[in-house]
Amino acid sequence: MSLSNEQKKELREIAHAIVDGGKGILAADESTGTIGKRLASINVENTEDNRRAYRELLFTLPKENNIGESLGGCILFEETLYQSTADGKPFVDLLNEQGIVPGIKVDKGVVPLPGTNGETVTQGIDDLNARCAKYKKAGAQFAKWRAVIKIGENMPSQLAIQENADTLARYATICQANGLVPIVEPEVLCDGTHTLEQCREVTERVLAVTYKSCYDHHLYLEGSLLKPNMVTAGMQCPVKATPAQVGEATVVTLQRTVPASVVGITFLSGGQSEEDATVNLNAINQYQDPGRKPWFLSFSYGRALQASVLKAWQGKKENVGAAQGELKKRAFANHLACLGKYSGGVDGASGQESLFVANHTY
């Protein structure tokens, strides 16, 4: 069934609200297991109360901080979508009051793809339609689904690229039918010794196949967002690219593959340090090719927005203000990077610490 004009209008408006004006996304959609690892790094027990307290910290910055200037959306885990503050205010209402659109992670993680050398495909399609309807009713306005592509010997296979592209396209159209803007996330992992050029070649293949599948599934592109990796050398590659090289390689790859009707591109940080993720985003927006960057080039960061927040918090109530200050500082730095106006020097508690996790899962 095709979308009505009213449905298309709603999807367009939601997508623009998330990324217009240099805004980006806070990815706070870590699964129970993943947030447990983050809490363990500051010696905090992984309980529902502690998870709720940490997310409350993220969502309750005082209004004078104007966090809605920097963040247009926030991706939640299912547990968090239904949680409230200690005094009973739903997190969804908190985000809306700050001008931040609530979103929801809808995939159920990756499973091995038979016939490949350890490659994966993402699961969760079977009951997705019912879950999307439920999440929309609960206040979510957009969704995220992550596909994972590996670079290695004889990888990625065409089978893995095609299966993940088709699954992303099916997910995206199901979301739109339920009034949720889909974020299409085909992540080419940064694990490995591959060069910048090898990453560019693979990312170009992946995006080209993904958007061909989106076309075949009749995705309404004007009501969608893309969340790709930046084009970088592998984490174990001895030759590192400069921000200017990352910026050029990334923009050229997008120009070759991503339709102009896609509203925005919200990059994942992929294990870069907080500062590197911001500097590279700035370089992408500064890359000069007038008239050929038709999308908002923004961010959807998890670790690269939260590492300093966690270190400042340490699970202590008396540190909430300091932790919120770290979030405000890092979010505003990325807001400036979206505008190509970040000049560097915004140091956080995490500093230049690498946030890379091998074969990362959420």
C-alpha positions as CSV (number, residue, x, y, z in Angstrom):
1,M,0.0,0.0,0.0
2,S,1.4,3.4,-1.0
3,L,1.7,6.2,1.5
4,S,-0.9,9.0,1.5
5,N,0.1,12.6,1.0
6,E,-0.5,13.2,4.7
7,Q,1.8,10.4,5.7
8,K,4.5,11.6,3.4
9,K,4.2,15.1,4.8
10,E,4.5,13.8,8.4
11,L,7.6,11.8,7.5
12,R,9.3,14.7,5.8
13,E,8.6,17.0,8.7
14,I,10.0,14.6,11.3
15,A,13.1,13.9,9.2
16,H,13.8,17.7,8.8
17,A,13.2,18.3,12.5
18,I,16.0,15.9,13.4
19,V,18.7,17.4,11.2
20,D,17.8,20.9,10.1
21,G,20.0,23.8,11.3
22,G,23.1,21.8,12.3
23,K,21.3,19.4,14.6
24,G,22.3,15.7,15.2
25,I,21.3,12.7,17.1
26,L,22.2,11.3,20.5
27,A,22.4,7.5,20.2
28,A,21.3,6.3,23.6
29,D,20.0,3.0,22.4
30,E,22.5,0.6,23.9
31,S,21.1,-2.8,24.8
32,T,21.0,-3.9,28.4
33,G,24.2,-5.8,27.8
34,T,26.1,-3.0,26.1
35,I,25.1,-0.3,28.6
36,G,26.2,-2.8,31.3
37,K,29.7,-2.7,29.8
38,R,29.7,1.1,29.8
39,L,28.5,1.2,33.4
40,A,31.1,-1.4,34.4
41,S,33.8,0.9,33.1
42,I,32.9,3.3,36.0
43,N,32.3,0.6,38.5
44,V,28.5,1.0,38.5
45,E,26.2,-2.1,38.7
46,N,24.0,-2.8,35.7
47,T,20.6,-2.5,37.3
48,E,17.4,-1.0,35.9
49,D,17.6,1.8,38.4
50,N,21.1,2.7,37.4
51,R,20.3,2.5,33.7
52,R,17.3,4.8,34.3
53,A,19.4,7.2,36.4
54,Y,22.0,7.5,33.7
55,R,19.5,8.1,30.9
56,E,17.7,10.6,33.2
57,L,21.0,12.5,33.4
58,L,21.2,12.6,29.6
59,F,17.6,13.9,29.2
60,T,17.3,16.5,32.0
61,L,19.8,19.2,31.1
62,P,18.5,22.5,32.4
63,K,16.6,24.5,29.8
64,E,19.2,27.3,29.8
65,N,21.7,24.8,28.2
66,N,19.5,24.8,25.1
67,I,20.5,21.3,24.2
68,G,17.8,21.3,21.5
69,E,20.0,23.7,19.5
70,S,22.5,20.8,19.0
71,L,20.4,17.7,19.2
72,G,17.4,17.1,17.0
73,G,16.8,13.5,17.9
74,C,17.6,10.8,20.4
75,I,17.5,7.0,19.8
76,L,16.2,5.0,22.7
77,F,16.3,1.3,23.6
78,E,12.9,-0.3,24.1
79,E,13.3,-0.2,27.9
80,T,14.1,3.5,27.9
81,L,11.1,4.4,25.7
82,Y,8.8,3.4,28.5
83,Q,10.8,4.8,31.4
84,S,10.3,7.9,33.4
85,T,12.3,10.2,35.7
86,A,12.5,9.5,39.5
87,D,9.6,11.8,40.0
88,G,7.4,10.1,37.3
89,K,7.9,12.2,34.1
90,P,8.1,10.1,31.0
91,F,11.4,10.4,29.1
92,V,9.5,10.8,25.9
93,D,7.8,14.0,27.3
94,L,11.2,15.3,28.5
95,L,12.7,15.0,25.1
96,N,9.8,16.6,23.3
97,E,9.9,19.5,25.7
98,Q,13.5,20.1,24.7
99,G,12.7,20.0,21.0
100,I,14.4,16.6,20.6
101,V,12.5,14.0,18.6
102,P,12.3,10.6,20.3
103,G,13.4,7.5,18.3
104,I,13.7,3.8,18.8
105,K,16.1,1.0,18.0
106,V,14.1,-1.7,16.3
107,D,16.6,-4.4,15.2
108,K,17.3,-7.4,17.3
109,G,21.0,-7.7,16.6
110,V,23.0,-9.7,14.0
111,V,23.1,-13.5,13.4
112,P,25.5,-15.5,11.2
113,L,24.7,-15.5,7.5
114,P,24.9,-19.1,6.2
115,G,27.2,-19.5,3.2
116,T,29.6,-16.8,4.3
117,N,32.9,-16.6,6.1
118,G,31.5,-15.2,9.4
119,E,29.5,-12.4,7.9
120,T,26.1,-11.5,9.4
121,V,22.6,-10.3,8.7
122,T,20.3,-8.4,11.1
123,Q,17.2,-10.0,12.6
124,G,13.9,-8.6,13.8
125,I,11.8,-8.3,10.6
126,D,9.2,-10.9,11.5
127,D,7.3,-8.9,14.1
128,L,8.5,-5.5,13.1
129,N,5.2,-4.2,11.8
130,A,3.4,-4.8,15.2
131,R,6.3,-3.4,17.1
132,C,6.5,-0.2,15.0
133,A,2.8,0.4,15.6
134,K,3.4,0.0,19.4
135,Y,6.4,2.3,19.4
136,K,4.6,5.0,17.4
137,K,1.8,4.9,20.0
138,A,4.3,5.3,22.8
139,G,5.7,8.4,21.2
140,A,8.6,7.4,19.0
141,Q,8.8,9.3,15.7
142,F,11.8,7.6,14.0
143,A,13.6,4.3,14.1
144,K,17.0,2.8,13.6
145,W,18.2,-0.6,12.2
146,R,21.9,-1.4,12.0
147,A,23.4,-3.7,9.4
148,V,27.0,-4.7,9.7
149,I,29.5,-5.2,6.8
150,K,33.0,-6.5,7.3
151,I,36.1,-5.8,5.3
152,G,38.6,-8.8,5.2
153,E,39.8,-11.6,3.0
154,N,37.0,-12.3,0.4
155,M,34.8,-9.9,2.4
156,P,32.4,-8.4,2.0
157,S,30.7,-11.0,-0.1
158,Q,28.0,-9.9,-2.6
159,L,25.6,-12.2,-0.7
160,A,26.2,-10.3,2.6
161,I,25.8,-6.9,0.9
162,Q,22.6,-7.9,-0.9
163,E,21.0,-9.6,2.1
164,N,21.6,-6.7,4.4
165,A,20.5,-4.2,1.7
166,D,17.2,-6.0,1.2
167,T,16.6,-6.3,4.9
168,L,17.3,-2.6,5.5
169,A,14.9,-1.7,2.7
170,R,12.1,-3.9,4.1
171,Y,12.6,-2.5,7.5
172,A,12.5,1.1,6.2
173,T,9.2,0.6,4.3
174,I,7.6,-1.1,7.3
175,C,8.6,1.9,9.5
176,Q,7.2,4.4,7.0
177,A,3.9,2.6,6.9
178,N,3.6,3.0,10.6
179,G,4.6,6.7,10.6
180,L,8.2,6.3,11.7
181,V,11.1,7.9,9.8
182,P,13.6,5.1,9.1
183,I,17.3,5.6,9.6
184,V,19.1,3.3,7.2
185,E,22.4,2.2,8.7
186,P,24.7,0.0,6.6
187,E,27.8,0.2,8.8
188,V,31.1,-0.9,7.2
189,L,33.2,-1.8,10.3
190,C,36.5,-0.1,10.9
191,D,38.1,-3.3,12.2
192,G,41.1,-4.3,10.1
193,T,44.2,-3.2,8.3
194,H,42.3,-1.9,5.2
195,T,43.3,1.4,3.6
196,L,41.2,4.5,3.1
197,E,40.8,3.6,-0.6
198,Q,39.7,0.0,0.3
199,C,37.1,1.5,2.7
200,R,35.9,3.9,0.0
201,E,35.5,1.1,-2.5
202,V,33.5,-1.1,-0.1
203,T,31.4,1.7,1.2
204,E,30.5,2.8,-2.4
205,R,29.4,-0.8,-3.2
206,V,27.4,-1.1,-0.1
207,L,25.6,2.2,-0.5
208,A,24.9,1.6,-4.2
209,V,23.3,-1.8,-3.5
210,T,21.4,-0.4,-0.5
211,Y,19.7,2.4,-2.4
212,K,18.9,0.1,-5.4
213,S,17.1,-2.1,-2.9
214,C,15.4,0.9,-1.4
215,Y,14.2,1.9,-4.8
216,D,12.9,-1.6,-5.5
217,H,11.0,-1.6,-2.2
218,H,9.5,1.9,-3.1
219,L,11.0,3.6,-0.1
220,Y,9.9,7.3,0.2
221,L,13.4,8.8,0.3
222,E,12.2,12.3,1.3
223,G,11.1,10.8,4.6
224,S,14.2,8.9,5.5
225,L,17.8,9.4,6.9
226,L,21.0,7.5,6.2
227,K,23.5,6.6,9.0
228,P,26.7,5.5,7.3
229,N,30.3,5.1,8.4
230,M,32.8,7.8,7.5
231,V,35.3,6.6,4.9
232,T,38.4,6.0,7.0
233,A,41.4,3.6,7.1
234,G,41.0,0.5,9.2
235,M,41.9,0.8,12.9
236,Q,44.9,-1.4,12.4
237,C,46.1,0.2,9.2
238,P,49.6,1.7,9.7
239,V,48.7,4.7,7.4
240,K,46.1,7.0,8.9
241,A,44.2,9.5,6.8
242,T,44.1,13.2,7.6
243,P,40.7,14.8,8.3
244,A,40.8,16.5,4.9
245,Q,41.3,13.1,3.2
246,V,38.5,11.6,5.2
247,G,36.3,14.5,4.3
248,E,37.0,14.3,0.6
249,A,36.7,10.5,0.4
250,T,33.5,10.4,2.4
251,V,31.7,13.2,0.4
252,V,32.8,11.8,-3.0
253,T,31.5,8.3,-2.0
254,L,28.1,9.8,-1.0
255,Q,27.9,11.8,-4.2
256,R,28.3,8.7,-6.2
257,T,25.7,6.7,-4.4
258,V,23.1,8.6,-2.2
259,P,20.1,10.1,-3.9
260,A,19.7,13.9,-3.4
261,S,16.2,13.4,-2.1
262,V,17.5,11.7,1.1
263,V,17.0,14.4,3.8
264,G,20.1,13.9,5.9
265,I,23.2,11.8,6.5
266,T,23.9,11.2,10.2
267,F,27.3,9.6,10.5
268,L,28.1,7.0,13.1
269,S,31.3,7.6,15.1
270,G,32.6,4.0,14.7
271,G,35.0,3.9,17.6
272,Q,36.7,7.2,16.8
273,S,37.7,9.4,19.8
274,E,35.3,12.1,20.7
275,E,37.5,14.8,19.2
276,D,38.4,12.8,16.0
277,A,34.7,12.2,15.4
278,T,34.0,15.9,15.6
279,V,37.1,17.0,13.6
280,N,36.3,14.6,10.8
281,L,32.6,15.7,10.7
282,N,33.8,19.2,10.4
283,A,36.1,18.3,7.5
284,I,33.2,16.6,5.7
285,N,31.2,19.8,5.9
286,Q,34.1,22.0,5.0
287,Y,34.9,19.9,1.9
288,Q,34.4,22.4,-1.0
289,D,32.3,21.1,-3.9
290,P,29.6,23.8,-4.3
291,G,26.1,22.6,-5.2
292,R,26.9,18.9,-4.9
293,K,26.2,18.3,-1.2
294,P,22.4,18.3,-1.2
295,W,21.9,16.6,2.2
296,F,22.3,17.8,5.8
297,L,25.6,16.2,6.9
298,S,25.2,15.5,10.6
299,F,25.9,13.0,13.3
300,S,24.3,10.1,15.2
301,Y,26.9,9.5,18.0
302,G,26.8,7.2,20.9
303,R,30.2,6.7,22.4
304,A,31.5,9.9,20.9
305,L,28.9,11.9,22.8
306,Q,28.8,9.9,26.0
307,A,32.4,8.8,26.9
308,S,33.2,12.0,28.8
309,V,29.7,12.1,30.3
310,L,30.2,8.7,31.9
311,K,33.7,9.5,33.2
312,A,32.4,12.7,34.7
313,W,29.4,11.1,36.3
314,Q,31.0,8.0,38.0
315,G,27.5,7.0,39.1
316,K,27.4,9.8,41.8
317,K,24.5,12.2,42.2
318,E,26.8,15.0,43.1
319,N,28.5,14.7,39.6
320,V,25.3,15.0,37.5
321,G,25.8,18.6,36.8
322,A,29.4,18.1,35.6
323,A,28.3,15.1,33.5
324,Q,25.6,17.2,31.9
325,G,28.1,19.9,31.2
326,E,30.2,17.4,29.2
327,L,27.2,16.4,27.1
328,K,26.3,20.0,26.4
329,K,29.9,20.8,25.4
330,R,30.3,17.8,23.1
331,A,26.9,18.2,21.5
332,F,27.6,21.8,20.7
333,A,31.0,21.0,19.3
334,N,29.3,18.6,16.9
335,H,26.6,21.2,16.1
336,L,29.4,23.5,15.0
337,A,31.0,20.7,13.0
338,C,27.7,20.3,11.1
339,L,28.1,23.9,10.0
340,G,31.8,23.5,9.2
341,K,32.7,25.9,12.0
342,Y,34.4,23.7,14.5
343,S,37.9,25.0,15.3
344,G,38.9,22.3,17.7
345,G,40.0,22.4,21.3
346,V,36.9,21.2,23.1
347,D,38.4,18.7,25.5
348,G,36.3,16.4,27.6
349,A,37.0,14.0,30.4
350,S,37.6,11.2,27.8
351,G,40.1,13.4,25.8
352,Q,41.6,11.7,22.7
353,E,40.9,8.2,24.1
354,S,40.1,5.7,21.4
355,L,36.5,4.4,21.7
356,F,37.1,1.5,19.4
357,V,35.6,-1.9,20.3
358,A,36.4,-4.8,18.0
359,N,33.4,-6.3,16.1
360,H,31.2,-3.9,18.0
361,T,27.6,-4.8,18.9
362,Y,24.9,-2.7,20.4
